[in-house]
Amino acid sequence: MTQVASVTATEWRVTGKDQEEAFKFYTECIAPTIASGEESLRFRLFQVHNATVLTDGMYTTKDTDSVHTYFALLELSSDDWPWERILQLTELDQWKKHWETQDSVVSVVQSCAQSIC
């Protein structure tokens, strides 16, 4: 059994007219590139339709337009990200257009190593 050393969660949404193009790039290029690494154990992508948050003991459902549309979960066998693969992605024009500028894709990344989770 391979042990999970770290987990990375990414929330993102595409704004404007580039939704189809950005999603296709993510599912056909970004996800397979990162998932193909030997340190990648599992890579899952979810589409978020709504979100409920707990604040001061009260549950509130957020407005659909205010939540990130997609949630990706990556489980790794090491504490390090697959940096070599990510650096390859950063050279691509579509990465620069969508992810680097954050003009059409807005994302948040959170990581947790097993030793601190």
Secondary structure, DSSP 8 states (H G I E B T S, - for coil): -----EEEEEEEEE-GGGHHHHHHHIIIIIHHHHHTSTTEEEEEEEE-S--EEEETTEEEE--GGGS-SEEEEEEESSSS--HHHHHHHHTSHHHIIIIIS-SSEEEEEEEEEGGG-
